[in-house]
Amino acid sequence: MKALSLANAKAKFSEIVTNAEHQRERVVIEKRNKPVAVVIGYDDFKKLEALEDIYESKLLEESIKKGKFYSLEEVARRVKVEL
C-alpha cells in the first residue's frame, strides 16, 4: 500500500480513484507525515463492512452467552452519550 501526502493526493485524486476502482489499489493519505485517511475501492469497502458486521455479530453472540449484554441505553449512560 502506498502513501501520499495530502497535497500529492489532491493533485492525483482522479488517478487514485481510478486505481482503487480498477486495480484494487489502496492509498494512505498523510498530513504532516501521519496517516489520516485511506482511499479504497467501493468493492473493498463493502467487504470491509461485511467483515465488521460479522465481527460485531460474533462479539454480540459471545456477550449474550456470557450474560454480559447491555442495552443501548445502558451503554449510552456508561459512556455519557445522550440518545
N, C-alpha and C positions, 0 to 999 in steps of 0.2 A: 504494500500500500504506500503510495507516495504522499508527501506532504507539501503543501504550498502555503506561502504567506497569503494573507487576505488580499493584498494588492495584486499578487500574481493570479489568484483565483478569480478576482473580478475581471481581469484582463482576458482570461481564458475560459470564462464561465460557460460559454456555448460549447466549447470543445470538451470541457469536463463533464457536462451533462450528456453529451453525445456518447462519450466513452463509458460513462456509467450505465447508460441505457443499452448500448450495443456490445460492449466488451466486458461488462460487469466490473469495471474498474472502480475502485474506492479511493477517494482523496480526502486526506485530513487537511482541514483549513486551520492555519495557525495565526494567532495575534500575539505579537511580541514573543515569538518562538514558543508559544504554549498552544497545544491543541484546544480548539474551541468548538469545532463542528466537523461533520463528515458528510460528504456527498456520496450517496449510493444510488443505484438504480431502483426503480419502483418495485421490480420483482424481488430484489434482495430485501427491500423494506417490508414487503408483505410477508416474506419468510421470517424475518426477524419478529414481526408482530405475532405470527403464529407460534413461534418458539416461546415468546414471552407469555402468551396465553396458556400454553402447555405448562410452562414452569409455574405460573401463578396458580393454575388448577391443581398441580401436584402439591404445592405448598398449602393450599386451602384444604385439600384432602388430608394431608398429614396433620394439620392443625385440628381438624374435626376429629380425627381418630384419637388424638392425644387429649381431646377435650379442651383445647386452647383456642377456642373460636370466639371472636369478639364481633359484636355488631358494628355497623358503620358508625353509629352514634357514639359507641364506646371508644372506638379508635379516634374519632374526631375529638372527643373530650380529652383523651390521653395526650394527643399531640397539639391540643389547644387550637383547633381549627373550627370555625363556626360554619355550620351547614345551613 
